[in-house]
Amino acid sequence: MRAKSIFLALLTVLVAGCAGNQSGQPQAGDTRFVAGDGKMQVFAAADRKAAPAIGGPTLEDGTASLAAHKGKVVVINFWASWCGPCRAEAPVLKEVAAKTKGSGVEFIGVDFKDRKADALAFERTEQTGYPSIFDQPGKVALAFQGTVPPAAIPSTLIIDEQGRVAARALGAVKYTDLMNAVTKVRDE
């Protein structure tokens, strides 16, 4: 029960930090967000917890789910169009996704606390090449309660072939860190 309370408190801080105004969108110049250093933390196989069954509607009116990629390594990136570090890391995610797609690695974005029109504009600009779940209320992040929660915007989780959370980065990821972690988890 204590873990649930701590997680809910962290999620509340995350949501409060991301919500720039009463509409749930940051105002121009609003820099309030929970940040990390972007370093990838890879967990020992014995310490990994099962990822929850997540999924939902995508920005492009389709659906995406973790279950659709069973048996593959999946990188899940939590982002928002108004988040500066999210914009900075987008080319890194796009490049790593393109370079690893043929080797059994899939990427799913999770657009968090955003306006759909803004998120679609971000996607058109960045052309990530992978789907993003539109998760305005944050249900996908909340589903990770009891495992390894995202806890920042941006956050990146790597799910191993057995469906367990194998790695996490809080903050904008760097190319070398992400590629090394994805390769390590994929090659296990």
C-alpha positions as CSV (number, residue, x, y, z in Angstrom):
1,M,0.0,0.0,0.0
2,R,2.9,2.4,0.8
3,A,4.4,1.8,-2.7
4,K,1.0,2.7,-4.2
5,S,0.9,5.9,-2.2
6,I,4.4,6.8,-3.2
7,F,3.7,6.1,-6.9
8,L,0.5,8.2,-6.8
9,A,2.4,11.0,-5.2
10,L,5.1,10.9,-7.9
11,L,2.5,10.8,-10.6
12,T,0.7,13.8,-9.1
13,V,4.0,15.7,-9.1
14,L,4.6,14.7,-12.6
15,V,1.2,15.8,-13.7
16,A,1.3,19.0,-11.7
17,G,4.8,19.7,-13.1
18,C,3.6,19.1,-16.6
19,A,0.4,21.1,-16.4
20,G,1.3,24.7,-17.2
21,N,-2.2,26.1,-16.8
22,Q,-5.8,25.1,-16.1
23,S,-6.3,23.7,-19.6
24,G,-3.6,21.1,-18.8
25,Q,-1.2,22.8,-21.3
26,P,1.9,24.8,-20.4
27,Q,1.9,28.4,-21.3
28,A,4.6,30.0,-23.4
29,G,7.9,30.0,-21.5
30,D,6.6,27.6,-18.9
31,T,9.6,25.3,-18.1
32,R,8.0,23.3,-15.3
33,F,8.6,19.6,-15.9
34,V,10.2,16.8,-14.0
35,A,13.6,16.2,-15.6
36,G,16.2,13.5,-15.4
37,D,19.7,13.2,-16.7
38,G,18.7,10.8,-19.5
39,K,21.1,8.1,-18.4
40,M,19.9,4.6,-19.1
41,Q,19.6,2.3,-16.1
42,V,19.7,-1.4,-17.2
43,F,18.2,-3.8,-14.6
44,A,19.7,-7.3,-14.0
45,A,17.4,-10.0,-15.4
46,A,16.7,-11.4,-12.0
47,D,15.4,-8.0,-10.8
48,R,13.1,-7.2,-13.7
49,K,9.3,-6.9,-13.2
50,A,6.7,-7.7,-15.8
51,A,5.4,-4.7,-17.8
52,P,1.7,-4.1,-17.6
53,A,-0.6,-4.8,-20.6
54,I,-0.7,-1.3,-22.1
55,G,-2.3,-0.1,-25.3
56,G,-4.6,2.5,-26.7
57,P,-5.6,4.7,-29.6
58,T,-2.7,6.2,-31.6
59,L,-2.4,9.8,-32.8
60,E,-3.1,8.5,-36.3
61,D,-6.4,6.9,-35.3
62,G,-5.1,3.3,-35.1
63,T,-4.2,1.3,-32.1
64,A,-0.9,0.3,-30.5
65,S,-0.2,-2.2,-27.7
66,L,2.7,-3.9,-26.0
67,A,0.9,-7.2,-26.6
68,A,1.2,-6.7,-30.4
69,H,5.0,-7.0,-30.1
70,K,5.1,-10.1,-27.8
71,G,8.5,-11.7,-28.0
72,K,10.3,-8.6,-29.2
73,V,12.2,-5.9,-27.4
74,V,10.0,-2.8,-27.2
75,V,11.2,0.8,-26.4
76,I,8.4,2.9,-24.9
77,N,9.0,6.6,-24.9
78,F,6.8,9.0,-22.9
79,W,6.7,12.5,-24.5
80,A,4.7,15.6,-25.1
81,S,4.9,18.2,-27.9
82,W,5.4,21.1,-25.5
83,C,8.4,19.4,-23.7
84,G,11.7,20.9,-24.8
85,P,13.8,17.8,-23.9
86,C,11.3,15.6,-25.8
87,R,11.9,17.7,-28.9
88,A,15.6,17.4,-28.4
89,E,15.6,13.6,-28.1
90,A,13.2,13.0,-30.9
91,P,15.9,12.6,-33.6
92,V,17.8,10.2,-31.4
93,L,14.7,8.0,-30.9
94,K,14.0,8.1,-34.6
95,E,17.5,7.1,-35.6
96,V,17.8,4.2,-33.1
97,A,14.3,3.0,-34.0
98,A,15.3,2.9,-37.7
99,K,18.6,1.2,-37.1
100,T,17.2,-1.5,-34.8
101,K,13.8,-2.2,-36.4
102,G,15.1,-5.0,-38.6
103,S,16.6,-6.8,-35.6
104,G,13.5,-7.4,-33.5
105,V,13.2,-4.1,-31.7
106,E,9.9,-2.0,-31.9
107,F,9.2,1.5,-30.6
108,I,6.0,2.9,-29.2
109,G,5.5,6.5,-28.2
110,V,3.2,7.6,-25.5
111,D,2.0,11.2,-25.9
112,F,1.2,12.4,-22.4
113,K,-0.9,15.4,-21.2
114,D,-1.0,17.0,-24.6
115,R,-3.5,18.5,-27.1
116,K,-4.0,16.1,-30.0
117,A,-3.5,18.8,-32.6
118,D,-0.2,19.8,-31.1
119,A,0.9,16.2,-30.8
120,L,0.0,15.6,-34.5
121,A,2.0,18.6,-35.5
122,F,5.0,17.3,-33.6
123,E,4.7,13.9,-35.3
124,R,4.5,15.5,-38.7
125,T,7.6,17.5,-38.0
126,E,9.6,14.7,-36.4
127,Q,8.3,11.8,-38.6
128,T,9.4,9.2,-36.0
129,G,8.4,6.2,-38.0
130,Y,6.6,4.5,-35.1
131,P,3.2,4.9,-33.6
132,S,2.4,7.0,-30.5
133,I,-0.5,6.2,-28.1
134,F,-2.5,9.3,-27.4
135,D,-2.7,9.2,-23.6
136,Q,-3.9,12.7,-22.5
137,P,-5.0,11.5,-19.0
138,G,-1.8,9.5,-18.3
139,K,-3.4,6.0,-17.9
140,V,-0.5,4.3,-19.6
141,A,2.0,5.8,-17.1
142,L,-0.2,4.9,-14.2
143,A,-0.3,1.3,-15.4
144,F,3.4,1.0,-14.6
145,Q,2.6,1.4,-10.9
146,G,4.3,-1.3,-9.0
147,T,7.0,-1.9,-11.7
148,V,9.3,0.8,-12.9
149,P,7.3,4.0,-13.5
150,P,8.3,6.5,-16.1
151,A,8.3,9.3,-13.4
152,A,9.4,12.1,-15.8
153,I,8.7,13.7,-19.1
154,P,10.5,12.5,-21.2
155,S,11.0,8.9,-20.0
156,T,12.1,5.9,-21.9
157,L,11.5,2.3,-20.9
158,I,12.9,-0.8,-22.6
159,I,10.9,-4.0,-22.4
160,D,12.7,-7.2,-22.9
161,E,11.6,-10.2,-25.0
162,Q,9.9,-11.8,-21.9
163,G,7.8,-8.6,-21.4
164,R,9.8,-7.3,-18.4
165,V,11.0,-3.8,-17.8
166,A,14.7,-4.1,-18.6
167,A,15.8,-0.5,-18.5
168,R,14.7,3.1,-17.8
169,A,15.9,6.5,-18.6
170,L,14.4,9.7,-17.0
171,G,15.0,12.7,-19.2
172,A,16.2,13.1,-22.8
173,V,18.2,10.0,-23.9
174,K,21.5,10.3,-25.7
175,Y,22.1,8.2,-28.8
176,T,25.0,6.1,-27.5
177,D,23.2,5.4,-24.2
178,L,20.0,4.3,-25.9
179,M,21.7,2.3,-28.6
180,N,23.9,0.5,-26.1
181,A,21.0,-0.4,-23.8
182,V,18.7,-1.5,-26.7
183,T,21.5,-3.6,-28.1
184,K,22.3,-5.1,-24.7
185,V,18.7,-6.1,-24.0
186,R,18.2,-7.3,-27.6
187,D,21.3,-9.5,-27.5
188,E,20.6,-11.2,-24.1
